[in-house]
Amino acid sequence: MTPKGYYLGIDVGTGSVRAAIFNAEGIRAGMGTHPIQTFRPEEDFVEQSSDDIWSAAAKAVKIALNEAKLNADQIAGIGFDATCSLVLLDKDDNPVTVSPTGNDAQNVIVWMDHRAIRQTETLNATGHEVLRYVGGTLSPEMETPKLLWLKENLPNSWARAAKFLDLADYLSYRATGNDARSLCTTVCKWTYLGHKALTDNEAAGWQADYLRAAKLDDLVNDGYARIGKRVRPMGERAGALTAKAAAELGLVPGTAVGIGIIDAHAGGIGMLGARLNGIAPTPVTLEERLALIGGTSSCHMAVSREALFVPGIWGPYKSAMIPGMWLTEGGQSATGALIDHTVYSHARADELKAEAKARGLSVYALLNERLAKLADGLPFEAMLTRELHVLPDHHGNRSPRADPTLRGMVSGLKLSDTIDSLALLYLATVQAIAHGTRHILSTMNQHGYRIHTLLACGGDTKNPVFLREHADITGCRIVLPKEPEAVLLGSAILGAVASGDYPDLLSAMAQMNGAATVIEPAGGETAHYHNKKHSIFLRMYEDQMAYRALMA
């Protein structure tokens, strides 16, 4: 019998909190959004406030309930997902500053913060076994480099902090009072080896020798109390909503809350189980699919039956997204953020925004319209950039170069600052991001995957030019999910499992996932054109390395 309840997904992204309510078939009933504050006290420092995030979550939930015209007691389960940001709390669960400003309200180091570059290099130099499970190289976007930075630079905060939590774990802890950590967050971002943890000995996943080599001995000495003694699978019941949390969120005490997940991984749960051509995926055919979650950054999530070690790409992570399967996680540190930067830093940005507002369009719809006119008479629109090339590593390269020090490059600029020149640079930037995805896919496929289908969601995937260029450049078909807010759906699925209405994650995915539009790659001359562009994309990296050698 199909469950009749409703399930709430709460997604904390980089710029906002979103909440959405879904029924048992994965159909959205209501949604709310509220912005969150971000602080940038120094270059490469990005901070937020856990109290502000929780307050924004409460506002988003109330909007979603109102839009859905539902009562709070109709919500059977709640799931949280969030960016892999680091939260500090003291022994009384009050915020502890992570900021050079000393402001305790700023107690979250955001995922994209790159303050810990030196610490990352130090930890990578240990050569520890845990590095095998992050593609060979830690990233400054992971948590142990950030922890080491805090210990070295803010010793008072380090001493005061009673809990270091991934943001998704903070949310479920604040909701339930149960300090159980997620297998997803700890395995993917904290060097916890989930495949080594036993059911009755969860601490076995923590590698004491690595933490001691990292000069984080005190995390071992207290029996992992500050980083998580209990590590549990996503969707397992974390506990029940406390009276205090329920009052803040406008929900009912006792509502089931699931163990949380990282936001991109929630997108994988919200998409990968979809039937294609009426056929549900099997563990074998899942190796032919990749979940592309495009937002401020992009994540590329694929799963395999056996551990596949892919140089420069995070993982393999056992059961960190789909139970029993190994997760491989590629990514690009700046995608939506890079497109925004390209457009809004241009001399014609204000003029473009004014025209878009006057016409009731987004700036991207206006640019797409302009590109179509500029391409009149050409065999295909992508040819507009045959002399304009971008390397999109403005915020470093997450995969497969795994080098946060790389920088962006543009070749082919003219002495022009028109809206047309902006439109061309925008297209070249979108294409560069797609070539980055192609580079990630080809690396995965060289190491055991057989990916030919991308299931895509996120803000970037609402842009038809982004989708077309990704299909044509990668040569993969792109499938858009029935529910465009697949990250929120994935989070709600965790709540559905925690409620007991579904026996496990795979059962809920099979019932609540669905596919909609399919975009096929153009092939032919378009593919030939992009093969040449891809050679230039790879050559630009080699050129940057040559410049570094000359300046060394």
N, C-alpha and C positions, 0 to 999 in steps of 0.2 A: 504494500500500500504506500502511495506517495505521501511524504510528510506534507502537512498543511501550514507549517509555521512560516515566519519571516525571519530573515537573518541580516544582521547589520555588519557591514564592513567599514572599518575606519582606516583611512590611508593618509599617512603623514608624508607628504612630499617635501621638496626643497623649499617651496614658496607658500604652500598652503596645506590645510587639512581638509580632506574630503570625506564625507560619510555617505553611504548609500545602502538602501534596503532592498533585498531581493526575496522573491518567493522560492519555493522548492524547485521550480523549473529554471531558475537563473534569470527570471524576468525582473527588471528593475522597477520598483514601485515609487521610489523617491530618492532625492539626492540633495546634499547641501555642501557648501564650500565656505571656508573662512581663511583669510590670509594669516601668515605667521611672520613674526619679526626676524630679521637677520642682522647681525652685527659684524662689521669688518674692521677690527681695531688696527690691523696692520696688513700689509700685502701678504697674501696666501693664508691669512687667518679668517675663518668663517665660523661664526658662533650663533647659537640660538638659546632660547630659554625653555626649559621643560614645563614650567608653569604656564607660559604663554601658549605653548603647543597644546597642553591639556585644556586650557580655556577655549582655544580655537576649536578643538575637537567637540567640546560641549555645544558650542554655537552651531557647528556643522550638523551635529546629530539632531538638534532641535529643528533645523531647517528641513532636514530629510524626513523626519517624522511628520512635519506639517505638510510637506508636498505629497507624501504618501497617504495622508489622511488616515493614519494608523494611530492606535493607542500604544503606549510604551509596553503594555503587558502582552502585546502581540509579537514582540521580538523574542524569539526562542534562543538565539545564540549570537555572540559577538566575536568578531575576529579583528585583530589589529595587524597592520603592516606599516613599515616605516623605512626611511632611509637608514643606512648603516652608520648612524651618528652615535657619538659616545656621550653618555650622561653621567654626571657625578652627583651623588647624594651623601649627606652626612648621616650620623647614627640616628638622627630623628627624622630622616627622609627630607631634610631641607636641602635646597640647591647649594652646591659648592662651586666656586668660580673656576673656569678653565681659561680665563682671560687675563692678559697683561694689564687690563684696566682694574682688576681686583673686584669687579662687580659680581656678587654671588648669583644674581639673576641670570647672568650669562654662563650657564653651566653645561652647555652642549657644544662639543666640537663637531661641526657638520662634516658629513662624509667627504665633501670636496675640499676641505681644509688641507693644505699641503705644508703646514709648519714643520712636520716631522721628517723632512727629506734626509737630514743627516742621520737621524735615528734609524730610518729605514735602511740606509746603507750599512750602518753598524750591524743591524740584525741580519741582513742578507749575508754579511761576511762570516756569520757563524757557520754557514753551510749545514745547518741542522736538517734532520729528516723532514720536519714540518714543511720545509720549503718545497719539497717534492709535490705537496698537495696544494700549492698556490701557483703552479706553473713554473716553479723554480725561483720566483722572486716575489718578495713581499712588496706591497704598495703602501705609500703614505696614507692611502685612504682606508687602510685596515687599522685594527685597534691597538695591537701591541706597540707599533711605533709611536702612536699617540700617547699611550700609557708611559712609555719611556721618556717622551718629551715632557710630560707633566711631572714625572719624578725628578727630572734634571732641572727643570725651569720654574716650577711652582711647587716647591717642597711643602709649603704650608697646606696647599690644596690636596696634595698627595697624602699628607698625614691626616687631614680632616675627613677625607672621603671614606665612607664605610661601604659604599657600593659603587662599582663601575658597571654600567649597564649599556647594552645596545639599546637604541631608542625603542624598538618594538618590544623588547623585554621590559623596559621601563613602563610602557603603557599597560601591559598586562599586569605588572606588579601594582601599579597605581589603581588599577581597576579591581583587583582581587586581594591584594595583600600577600600573595604567594610569590616568593622570589624564585620561581622556576624559570630557567633560561631556555631559549629555543635552540634546538639542534641546528636550525638554519643559520641563526646569527653566529653562534659560537664556532661552528665548523667553517663557515665562509669567511669570517672576519677576525676570529680570535685565535686561530691556529689550534683549535680543539680538534682532535682526530676522532671523529664519531665512530669510525669503523673499529677503533680499539676499545671503545667504551662498552662495558658489560651492563646488562640490565640491572644487576644488583650492585654495580660499582661504577657509577657515572663519572667519578673523579679520574678514572683511567684514561679518559679522553684528553685530559690536561697533561701536557708533557713537561714535567717538573724540570728536567735537565735543560730544556729550551728556555723556560722562564728564568732559571738561574743564570744561564749564559747571557740572557738579555738584561741581567741586573735587575730583574723583577722578583727577587727572592721572596720578598715579603708577601707576595700573592700566593706563593706556595706554603710559606710558613704558617699562614692562618687557615690552611686547609681549603683554599680557594673560596673562602667565604665572601670575599669582595667581588669575585668575578663569576661565581655561580657553582654551588655544590650540586644542584639538581639541574640536569640538562635533559629536556624532554622533546618528543616529536611534535611537529606542527599539527595543530588541530586537536591534539589531546586536550582534555579539559584542564585548564590552568586553575580554575576555581569558579566561584560565584561572585557576581558583582556586589561589592560591599554597599552598605547603606549610604556611606559618605560619597562614594564614587557615583552611585545611582542618582543621588540628589544633584550632583554636579552635572551629570550627563543628561538628566531628564529621563532616566530609565527606571526599571524596577529592580530592587534588591533581589539577589538570588539568580539573576539571569546568567546563563552559562557563558563563560569566556574561554576562548581557545588559546593555546600557546601560539605566539605570534610568528611573524615571518618578515624578511626583508621585502621592500616594496616590489622590486623587479621580479623576485621569486613568486610573489603573489600573482603577478601577471602570467607567469608560466602555469600556475595552477588554474588560472581563469581561462586558459586557451588550449593547452596542449592535449586535453582530453576530447577535443571536438571531433565528431565524425566527419570524414571527408569522403564524398561520393557514397554516402550512406554506410561507410565502414568505420568502426571504432578502431583506434590505434591499439597495437599490441606492443609489448616490450621491444620486439624486433623493429617494427615500423616507427616507433618513437625515435629511433636513432636516425631517421630520415627527416626529422622535424627540428626546427629551432624557433624558440619564442624570442621575438625582437620587441623589446619594450623601449620606445623612443620618447624621451622627455628632455629634461635639462641635460642629462647624459643618456647614453644608450646602453642597454644590457642585452646580451646574446646568450640565452639559456638553452642548453641541450643536455639530454640524459642518455646514459648508456647502461647496458647490462653488466659490463665489466669495467674496471677502472681504466680509463684512457688518459694517459699522461701527455698533455699538449704543451710544448714549451711556450712560455710567455702568456699562457691563458690560465686563469684561476681554476683550481680543482686538480684532480677529481675529488668531489665531496660526496661521501656516502649518505644517502637518504636525506640530503639537505633541501630537497624540493619535493621529489616524488618518492614515496617510501620504497626502499629496496633497490633503487637505481642510483647510479653515480651521476652527479651533476658536474658539467663543465660550464664555466661562466666567463664568456668574453665580454668586452665592454669598451666604450669610448667615453672618456672623461668629460668631453664637452661636445654636445650635438645641438639640442635646442638652444643651449646657452651660446654656442658658437654662431648659430644662424642669427639669433637676436643681436649678438655683438656686431656681426657683420652689417646688419641692416641699420641698427640704431646708432652706431658710431659713425655712419656715413654723413657727409656734408648735406645730403638731401633728405635726411631722415625726418626732420620736422615738416618739410613740405609734403613728403609722402604720407605722414600721419594725418596731416590736415586734409589731404585729398581723400584718404580712406574714410575719415570721419564724415566728411561731407557726403560721400556716396554710400555710407552705411556698410562698408566692407572692412575686412581685416587688411592690414598692410600686405600680408602674404597673398591674399586673393588678388590684390591690386598688382603685385609684382608678377604673379602667375599670368594675369591677363596681359601685362606688358610683354612678357616673354613670348606669349602666343603671337602677338602682333609682330615682334621682332623676327620671329621664325617664319613668317609668311614667305613662301617660295623655297624654303629649305626642305630636304627630304624628311628631317626629324628635328625636333627642338633642341636636343642635346648638342647638335652641331654648333650652336651659338658660342660654345666655349672652346672651340678647337685651338684657340691661341691663349686661353686663360686657364691656369691650373693652380690648385690650392692643395697644400698639405695641412690637414686640419688638426695638428697637434699643438694648438695654442695653449692648452692646459696639460701638456704632456701626453704620452701614449700609454693607455692602460693595457691594451692587447693589440697584436701579439708582440709588440716591441718591449712592453713592460718597462718603459723608461719615462718616468715623470719629468725628466729634465728636457725632453724634446720640445721644440717650439714650432709654431705654424709658419708657413711660407706661402707666398703668392708669386706666380710668374705670369707676366703678360699684361701688367697694368699700363694704361694709357694716361695721358694728361687730360683727363676728363672726370668731371664730378656730377654728371647728369643722372637723372633717375634711370635712364637706360643703362648707364654704366653700373649703377647699383644693382639693377635687375640681373645683369650678367654675372656680377660678382656673387650675388645671392645664389644663382644657379650653379656656379662653379663650386661654391661651398657645400651645397646640398650634394652635388656629385662626389665631392671629396669625402664626405661622410659615408656615402654609399660605397665608395672604393675602400674605405676603412672596414666596412662590414664585409666586403668581398675578401679582403685580406684575412680577416678573422675566420671566415667560413672555409677558405682554402686551406688554412693552417689546421683547422679541426678535421677536415676531410682527409688531409694527408696523414692523420694520426688515428684513423679508425672510424670516423663518422662517415655517413653517406647522405648529408643534408642536401635536399633539393626543394624543401618547402619551408617558408617563413610564415609563422603566425604572428601578426603584428598588432600592437596596441600602443596607446600613449599619445600625448599631444602632437608629436611630430607626424604620426600616422593619420592625422586628420587633414594633412596637406597632400593633395593629389600629385604634386610635382615630386615630393619626397618619396611617395610610394612608387611612382612610375620609374624614377631614377634608380631606386633600390632594386626593383624587379629587373630592369634592363641591364644594370651594371653587374649584379650578382648572378644573373641567369636563372634565378629561382622564382617559382610562383609565390605570390604573397596572398595569404588568406587573412581576411579581416574577420574577427569574431562577431558572432551574433550580438553580443554585449560589448559595445565599444569601450566601456570602462572595465576592462578585463582585470586590472589590478584590484579594483574595488570588489569585483565578483570573487576573485581568488581569496581575498580577505574574508568576505562573507561566507565562503565555503568552509573556512576554518571554524567559523561560528556554528555552521550547520552540523559539522562533525562533533564539535564540543557539546552541542545540545543533545546529542544521542539520536537525532533524527536520521542520520546516516551512519552506518557501521564503521566506515573508514573514508579516507581522503579520496581514493580512487573511485569509490561508489558515488560520492558526491560530485566529483568531476564529470563522471559519465552522464549524470543526470542534468547537471547545470551548465556544462560547456556547450557551445554551439558555434557553427561556422556560418558566415554570410557571404560577402563578396570575395571573388577570386580574381587576382590580377596576374596575367601571364606576361613573361618577358617578351620583348619584341623580337629578339633574335636577328638574324640576317645582318644587314649593313650596320644596324644600330649596335649589335654585339661586337662587330669588327671594330667599329669606332671606339667603343669602350675598352676593348682589349688594348688598343694603343694608348688610351688615356691611363689605363691601369699601369702600363709600363712606365709612363711618366710619373705616376703617383709613387711607385717604388723607387724610381730614380731620384726623386726629390729628397727622399730620406738619405740615400747614398750621398747626395750633394751636401746635405747638412752635415753629415759625418766628415766629409772632406773639408768643409769650412772649419769645423772644430779642430781638425788635425792641423790645419794651416795656422790657426790662432793659438794652438797649445804652446 
